[in-house]
Amino acid sequence: MAARKNLTQFAILVAAVAVVVTVSVVFQHWWNNRPAPNPASLAIEASSGDNTVEVTPFTACELGEKCPENPVPSLKIGKTGDVKLVLPKDVYDHDWALTKVYDEPAASGEEYFKAYEAKEATIPVEVDAVDGSDGHRPRLVVVEVKSLLVGQNDEGQEAPFEVVWSLSTDDAFAHASATPAPEK
């Protein structure tokens, strides 16, 4: 009787282990093969002070293909402060670049981030005057985030997609520092 009880307990234990292993393998297979989100549907949150906008891709298309351009949202910014960008996991888990364009071209620049290096970025609305300038403190005009993501092409196959999110600032304090071209 005791041997039969032990054999039953052993059989139940083996069955439980088999169920756990099967569920784990099926889940892992699903997890590894689930479709990635459409890159065109990924949005970045941008905020400055009390103002927040959702930034959807300016362009999102298969690498090397011509892309239609979408409208660029605008974020109202104050005289001072920062613009904060919060990226979704499907963006920051890839390498990405941040381009900052100021009304003084010499102050503009680009930063590169590796996967998981940064989930958000903070960009100053105003930076120190550039050497050789008239003392004007450059103001932020445009911010762009660029990344290469995996999406599905027209045939339903996974393909690399180049995605660009673009944000302009609604800044009453900015001014153009460029000299207009002479008229001909």
C-alpha positions in Angstrom: 0.0 0.0 0.0 2.8 2.5 0.9 4.7 1.6 -2.4 1.5 2.3 -4.4 1.0 5.6 -2.6 4.7 6.6 -3.3 4.3 5.6 -7.0 1.1 7.7 -7.3 2.9 10.7 -5.7 5.9 10.3 -8.1 3.6 10.1 -11.1 1.8 13.3 -10.0 5.1 15.0 -9.5 6.4 14.0 -13.0 3.1 15.1 -14.6 3.3 18.5 -12.8 6.9 19.0 -13.9 5.9 18.1 -17.5 3.0 20.6 -17.4 5.3 23.4 -16.1 8.0 22.7 -18.7 5.4 22.6 -21.5 3.8 25.8 -20.4 7.2 27.5 -20.1 8.3 26.3 -23.6 5.0 27.4 -25.2 5.2 30.8 -23.5 8.8 31.3 -24.5 8.1 30.4 -28.1 5.1 32.9 -28.1 7.2 35.6 -26.5 10.1 35.2 -29.0 7.8 35.1 -32.0 5.2 37.7 -31.2 4.9 40.5 -33.8 6.7 43.7 -33.0 4.4 46.8 -32.9 4.1 48.8 -36.1 6.8 51.5 -35.9 4.4 54.1 -37.3 2.2 53.6 -34.2 4.9 54.4 -31.7 4.6 57.8 -30.0 7.0 59.8 -27.9 5.7 62.0 -25.1 7.2 65.6 -25.1 6.6 68.1 -22.3 7.8 71.5 -21.2 6.3 73.0 -18.1 2.6 72.3 -18.0 2.4 71.6 -21.8 2.5 68.0 -23.1 2.1 66.6 -26.6 2.2 63.2 -28.1 4.7 63.0 -31.0 3.9 60.4 -33.6 6.5 59.6 -36.3 7.2 62.2 -38.9 8.4 59.4 -41.2 8.3 55.6 -40.7 9.2 53.4 -43.7 11.2 50.5 -44.7 14.9 51.3 -45.0 15.8 52.7 -48.3 12.2 53.5 -49.3 10.7 56.9 -50.0 8.6 58.0 -47.0 5.5 60.2 -46.9 5.9 63.0 -44.3 3.4 63.4 -41.5 2.6 66.7 -39.8 5.1 67.9 -37.1 3.5 68.7 -33.8 4.5 71.8 -31.9 5.2 72.2 -28.2 4.7 75.6 -26.5 7.8 76.4 -24.4 8.6 79.1 -22.0 11.5 81.6 -21.8 13.5 79.1 -19.7 13.3 75.5 -18.7 13.6 72.2 -20.6 11.9 70.0 -23.1 11.5 66.4 -21.7 11.1 63.5 -24.1 9.9 60.1 -22.8 10.4 57.2 -25.2 8.4 54.0 -25.2 10.3 50.8 -24.5 10.0 49.7 -28.2 12.2 52.7 -29.0 14.7 52.9 -26.2 15.4 49.1 -26.4 17.1 50.0 -29.7 20.0 52.4 -30.6 18.6 55.9 -31.1 19.8 59.4 -31.9 18.6 62.8 -30.6 19.1 65.9 -32.8 18.7 69.3 -31.3 18.3 72.3 -33.6 18.7 75.8 -32.1 18.1 79.2 -33.8 21.9 79.5 -33.8 23.3 76.7 -36.0 26.6 76.5 -34.1 24.6 75.5 -30.9 22.8 72.6 -32.7 24.0 69.0 -32.2 23.3 65.3 -32.1 23.6 62.7 -29.4 23.6 58.9 -29.8 22.3 56.4 -27.3 22.7 52.6 -27.2 19.8 50.3 -26.4 18.6 50.8 -22.8 21.1 53.6 -22.2 18.4 56.2 -21.8 14.6 56.0 -21.5 14.2 59.8 -21.7 16.0 62.9 -22.7 16.0 66.5 -21.3 16.9 69.3 -23.7 17.5 72.8 -22.5 15.2 75.5 -24.1 18.1 77.9 -24.1 21.9 77.3 -24.1 24.9 79.5 -23.5 25.9 81.9 -26.2 28.2 80.5 -28.9 31.7 81.9 -29.3 31.7 84.7 -32.0 28.0 85.4 -31.7 26.4 88.7 -30.7 25.7 87.3 -27.2 22.3 85.9 -28.2 21.5 82.8 -26.2 20.4 80.2 -28.8 16.8 78.9 -28.4 15.5 75.4 -29.2 13.6 75.3 -32.5 13.3 71.6 -33.5 14.0 68.2 -31.8 14.2 64.9 -33.7 14.6 61.3 -32.5 15.7 58.7 -35.0 15.9 55.0 -34.7 16.1 51.8 -36.8 13.2 49.5 -35.7 11.8 46.2 -36.9 8.5 46.3 -38.6 6.5 44.3 -41.2 6.8 45.2 -44.9 3.9 44.9 -47.4 4.6 41.2 -47.7 4.2 40.6 -44.0 7.9 39.9 -43.5 10.0 41.5 -40.8 12.1 44.4 -42.2 14.2 47.3 -40.9 12.3 50.5 -40.7 13.8 54.0 -40.4 11.7 56.0 -38.0 12.0 59.8 -37.3 9.9 61.7 -34.7 10.1 65.4 -35.2 8.9 68.2 -32.8 9.0 71.9 -33.4 8.8 74.5 -30.6 6.2 77.2 -30.4 8.6 79.8 -29.0 7.7 83.5 -28.8 11.2 84.2 -27.5 13.2 82.7 -30.5 14.5 84.7 -33.3 16.2 83.8 -36.6 19.9 84.7 -36.4 20.7 83.9 -40.0 21.3 86.7 -42.4 18.9 86.6 -45.4 20.5 85.8 -48.8 21.0 88.9 -51.0 18.3 89.4 -53.6 19.4 88.9 -57.2 
